[in-house]
Structure formats: C-alpha cells, structure tokens
Amino acid sequence: MTVYFDFDHTLFDTRELRQAIARIFLKGGVTQAAFDETYKELAYGVGYEPSAHAALLAGQWRDPAAREQALKEVSELMKSGGCYVFEGVTELLKDLKSKGHRLVILTLGNLGWQHAKIACSGLEDLFDRVEVVPGPGRKAPRLKEISGVDELATVVDDNPGELQAMMAMRPNFRCVYFHRPVNPYPNPGCEEVVSIAELRKVLIG
Ligand SMILES: [Mg+2]
C-alpha cells in the first residue's frame, strides 16, 4: 500500500512552530496582532515563508538589526532537528516502512519553507517521495499525476476540501480525515481519526 500523507497539522505541529516564530518576532518589536494578520495573509495567499513575513512587517521592527537577528534565530530554530513532530508520528512511520508500505508526503505551501520544515522534522528519510505543491487546489491534480488508477493507496489529510478534491480524482483510494480538535470543518465523507493512536489502528490495525 502507498500512504499519501499531508504534512502540516497532520504529522507536523505547525501551530507550535508558528508560536515559536511569533516569540522570536515579538522580541524584535513586532506586535502579536501584526504578526497574526500578516501570517494569515501569507499562509492563505502565496504561502508562508519567514523572510517574506519579516518583509511584510517592515514598519514593525525596532531597527533593521532586530529583523536580521529574528531571521537568524528562526534559521537556528529550524536546525534543531526532530522538531514539532506530533507524538507517535516517527514510530508510526517506521512501523509502516517495516511492513513494506510506500510512504509519500503530499503537502502544499512555499517550496523552500516546506522542505525546511520537513528537514527539521527529521522524517525525510522515512519517505519514498516528497511532493510540495504551491497552493490550494493543486494537491488533487498532483495526486493524479503521481499515482496509479489501480494503486492500493490511502490518503491522510486534515484539510477536508483537499481530501474531497483528491477523492474525486481517485475514488478507489481509502481516505482518512485527520480531524484535529481545533479544526471546525466537517468530515467530507472519509474515515475519521482524531489522534495518531487512532490513525495507527486504521493503517496497521
Ligand atoms: Mg494539513
């Protein structure tokens, strides 16, 4: 079986990373409100990336050195390794690999930043393939390109809209909606899990 995993909020605690970046930016003079507003602007627009975020906050920095220092600290943060992976994820992926399953990351966002997060997670070597698509609605067409119509596969994602589009493209694939507690969206008609332990049960038994 191939398992196509979403990355953000599915395997990787993007909210925790966002808070860590906010702490660094706020030390440089940025207000929480300005941080949040510009974060969303990027995340729901062209894709989040810290230096683009710092540039959007141009009038907020105490001085240019504060901005440079903040970006340096974010860069250091991303070198820490094993970062922001939800508990149980690494073990689950290792167990899936040892059972012979093929593992793929199918994620959307800024190309460089997605790869930086995946490198930081320490999970990269467990995947047979990493696919970063640049924006909303692009996952389903990419899934169609990289998968076979008769493939035995499961798709795991916390985004119901993306799941729905992928299932329209590959209706024979098993789909798993990772319903994070903070996520208000309804299940698009997939199996539903709320924890890595439940996901393990669905994928391994
Ligand atoms: Mg996600």
Boltz pocket constraint, residues with backbone or C-beta under 6 A from the ligand:
constraints:
  - pocket:
      binder: B
      contacts: [[A, 6], [A, 7], [A, 8], [A, 9], [A, 10], [A, 157], [A, 158], [A, 159]]
      max_distance: 6.0
